[in-house]
Each structure stands twice: as structure tokens, then as C-alpha cells.
Amino acid sequence: MMDSAACECTVLIVEDDAPLRAALVASLGVHGYSVLEAASAEEAIVLAEQRSPDLIVLDLGLPFADGLHALRSIRRRSAVPIVVLTVRDGKADKLDALDGGADDYVVKPFDVDELLARIRAALRRRPERLEPSVVRVDDLEIDLVRSRVTRSGRDVRLTPTELRFLELLVRSDGRLVTYAEVAREVPASRGGELDPQASRVFVGQLRKKLGDDAADPSLIITQYGLGYRWIAGESSASSA
């Protein structure tokens, strides 16, 4: 049966192991995905730019140029979800990939059903529309497509984790983003999860970079025991 989450979605498989790539193409095809194939980092970069897939499944151990090269290059240009699929199971490898912009990390050997579930989850987090691609609040500008934030025309240096969290909030359209959602969708930069206690420290640091006053917030409020809300543009908001 075709997976309803897969309809009209295109997945780019980046894998130099031809038999495994063929197996992935077949599995995804059965579930209704259109599939593009690449066997190298450079080929992946070109296809990602020219064909704009909805999601990328990316091996790290690629010939000529490492998969991390492709990951970072694609992430500079696009917010497309990227699921890393690799034999590398070291903590440093996982942190490098997540810090480089990966949305998920799956270690080989893997269960196909689990990979499909992770693909569906990543696609659900994918923005359904790109407009507005740029959000402006006073002197703050957030480019959701290019993953770039500026204040008064100057770049605000955010970590990949901070960017992911900010994008999650901005795209929430003012709804509550729960602690559980943050832990599930925003990988901690040093491993583990952004649990409520850790996320409060993290959000405090992000507020400082964005110029948001925790005592009188205009961007992010904390709803204690629940999570966070993006309130920019609202006429009123509860106290942080």
C-alpha cells in the first residue's frame, strides 16, 4: 500500500554502494516516493540544486569527497530535510553531522521500516510552503530558506541547533512548541536531548543573540511546564 505521507514527494538517495542504493530505491518506490540517485557528494550537490528534492538520504562514506562535504554544501543553500544513513556510529561523527545540518542520523545496518518512519517524520517537519521565506521583526531579519539571521543588516552567528530551534518556532505560527517537540526535533549540539532544564539555558542564549528581552519578550515566551511560543507580531502575549 502506498504511504500517504509519501505522495508527490521526491527523495534523493546518496549512496555509493550500488546494491544498497537499488534496494533503497525499490523500497521507497513501493511506498509511493519518486526517487533520485547519486553515487558521490558532487553529484548529490548538483541534483539537490537542480531538482530540489523534498528530502535527502545521505551516506557519509562517499568516494572522492566525504558526505559531510555534501551535507554542509547543500545546507548552505537549502533547508531540505537530510537524513544521514551511515556505518559510522561514533559520537563525534554523529555530532559532526548534526552540527552540520542533518535532521536525523541512522546507523547501518538498519531496519527499513524504521528508516521509512524517520523519513516520514522529517517530511512532516518540512515546511509545506516557503512563503513567507523571510520574516522581519523590527531590525531582525530571519531568512528561512537560506538559514540566515541578521540584525540591522549584520549577520547573527547562530549554531545549527539554534537555527533549527528558531525555524521550528517561527514556522509554528504562534502555537505552543512543547518541550517534548523541542527534544524530538532539535538535536542538542553536544549530544543528548534538549530537556526542559537544558533548553531554558539554551533559549536564554538565543534571546541574547536576537536582542529579545527575557523580562519583556517580544519574540519568544516560555510557558513554564509546557514549552515555548513565537509571539512576534502578536498584539499581546503572556509573561515569560
C-alpha positions in Angstrom: 0.0 0.0 0.0 1.2 3.5 -0.9 2.2 5.6 2.1 0.0 8.7 2.2 2.9 10.7 3.6 5.0 9.9 0.5 2.6 11.1 -2.2 4.2 13.6 -4.5 7.4 13.6 -2.6 10.8 13.2 -4.2 13.7 11.7 -2.2 17.3 11.9 -3.3 19.3 8.8 -2.3 23.1 9.5 -2.0 24.8 6.1 -1.7 27.9 4.7 -3.5 27.0 1.1 -2.7 25.0 0.2 -5.9 23.1 -2.8 -4.5 22.1 -1.0 -1.3 21.1 2.1 -3.4 19.0 -0.1 -5.6 17.3 -1.7 -2.6 16.5 1.7 -1.1 15.2 3.0 -4.4 12.9 -0.1 -4.6 11.7 0.2 -1.0 10.9 3.9 -1.4 9.2 3.3 -4.8 6.9 0.7 -3.2 5.8 3.3 -0.7 5.0 5.9 -3.4 8.1 8.1 -3.4 9.7 9.4 -6.5 13.5 8.7 -6.2 16.6 10.4 -7.5 20.0 8.7 -7.2 23.5 9.9 -6.6 26.7 8.0 -6.0 29.0 10.8 -5.0 29.0 14.1 -3.0 29.4 16.3 -6.0 26.6 14.5 -7.9 24.4 15.0 -4.8 25.1 18.7 -4.6 24.2 19.2 -8.3 21.0 17.2 -8.0 20.0 18.9 -4.8 20.3 22.3 -6.5 18.8 21.4 -9.9 16.0 19.0 -8.9 15.0 20.4 -5.4 14.1 17.1 -3.7 11.8 17.1 -0.7 14.2 15.0 1.3 17.8 13.6 1.0 19.0 10.3 2.4 22.8 10.8 2.6 25.7 8.3 3.2 28.8 9.8 4.7 31.4 7.4 3.3 31.4 8.6 -0.3 34.2 8.4 -2.8 36.4 11.5 -3.7 34.5 13.9 -1.3 33.1 13.0 2.1 29.4 13.0 2.7 29.9 15.8 5.3 31.1 18.0 2.4 27.8 17.4 0.6 25.8 18.0 3.8 27.4 21.3 4.5 27.3 22.5 0.9 23.6 21.6 0.5 22.7 23.1 3.9 24.2 26.4 2.9 21.7 26.6 0.0 18.7 24.8 1.2 16.5 23.8 4.2 15.7 20.4 2.7 15.4 17.7 5.3 18.6 15.5 5.3 18.6 12.0 6.9 22.2 10.6 7.3 22.5 6.9 6.7 25.9 5.6 7.5 28.1 2.9 9.1 29.8 5.5 11.2 28.5 5.0 14.8 30.9 7.2 16.7 29.6 10.1 18.8 31.9 12.5 17.1 30.6 11.5 13.7 27.1 12.0 14.8 27.8 15.4 16.3 29.6 16.5 13.2 26.6 15.5 11.0 24.0 17.1 13.3 26.0 20.3 13.8 26.5 20.3 10.0 22.7 20.5 9.5 21.5 16.9 9.4 17.9 16.4 10.6 18.4 12.7 11.6 21.1 10.1 11.9 20.6 6.4 11.2 23.4 3.8 11.6 23.8 0.8 9.3 22.8 -1.9 9.4 19.3 -0.5 9.7 15.7 -1.6 9.7 13.9 -0.4 6.5 10.6 0.3 8.4 12.5 2.5 10.9 14.2 4.4 8.1 10.8 4.9 6.4 9.4 6.2 9.7 12.2 8.6 10.1 11.7 9.8 6.6 8.0 10.4 7.2 8.9 12.3 10.4 11.4 14.5 8.7 8.9 15.2 5.9 6.2 16.2 8.4 8.7 18.7 9.9 9.3 20.1 6.4 7.6 23.4 5.8 4.6 22.9 3.5 5.2 26.2 1.9 8.2 28.6 1.6 6.2 31.8 1.7 7.0 33.9 3.6 10.6 32.9 3.2 11.8 35.9 5.1 10.4 37.0 8.5 11.2 40.6 9.6 10.6 41.9 13.1 11.9 45.5 13.5 15.7 45.3 12.7 15.7 41.5 12.9 15.5 39.5 9.6 15.2 35.7 9.5 15.7 34.0 6.1 14.1 30.6 6.5 15.3 29.3 3.1 19.0 30.4 3.4 19.1 29.8 7.2 20.5 33.3 7.7 19.7 35.7 10.5 20.6 39.4 10.6 20.1 42.4 12.9 20.4 45.8 11.5 22.0 44.3 8.4 24.7 42.4 10.3 24.8 38.6 10.5 23.8 37.0 13.8 26.0 33.9 14.3 23.8 31.1 15.3 24.8 27.4 15.8 22.9 24.8 13.7 21.0 23.8 16.8 19.9 27.5 17.4 18.9 27.8 13.8 16.8 24.6 13.9 15.1 25.8 17.1 14.4 29.2 15.7 13.0 27.8 12.5 10.7 25.5 14.5 9.4 28.4 16.5 8.9 30.8 13.5 7.1 28.1 11.5 4.8 27.3 14.4 2.6 30.3 13.6 2.3 31.1 17.3 1.2 27.7 18.5 2.8 26.2 21.6 6.0 24.3 20.8 6.2 21.7 23.6 9.3 20.6 25.5 8.8 17.1 24.0 8.7 18.6 20.5 11.9 20.5 21.1 13.6 17.4 22.4 12.4 15.4 19.4 13.1 17.9 16.6 16.1 19.9 17.8 19.2 17.8 18.3 21.5 19.1 21.1 24.8 20.3 19.8 26.7 18.2 22.3 24.7 15.1 22.2 21.6 14.0 24.2 18.4 15.9 24.2 17.4 19.5 24.9 15.4 18.6 28.0 13.4 21.4 29.7 16.2 22.5 32.0 18.8 22.5 29.3 16.5 24.2 26.8 15.8 27.1 29.2 19.6 27.9 29.3 19.7 27.4 25.5 16.7 29.7 24.9 18.3 32.4 27.1 21.4 32.4 25.0 19.3 32.6 21.8 17.3 35.5 23.2 20.5 37.5 23.8 21.7 36.9 20.2 18.3 38.0 18.8 18.0 41.0 21.1 14.9 39.7 22.9 14.4 40.9 26.5 13.6 38.0 28.7 11.9 40.3 31.2 9.7 41.8 28.5 9.9 39.4 25.5 8.7 40.4 22.0 9.9 37.3 20.2 9.9 34.2 22.4 8.0 33.4 25.6 8.4 30.5 27.9 5.2 28.8 29.1 6.6 27.1 32.1 6.0 23.4 32.3 4.8 23.4 28.7 7.2 24.8 26.2 7.7 27.9 24.0 5.8 30.2 21.7 6.9 32.6 19.0 4.9 35.8 19.6 6.4 38.3 17.2 3.6 40.2 15.6 1.0 39.4 18.2 -0.8 42.2 19.8 -0.4 40.8 23.3 1.4 37.9 25.0 1.6 36.2 28.3 4.6 36.9 30.6 7.8 35.0 30.1 
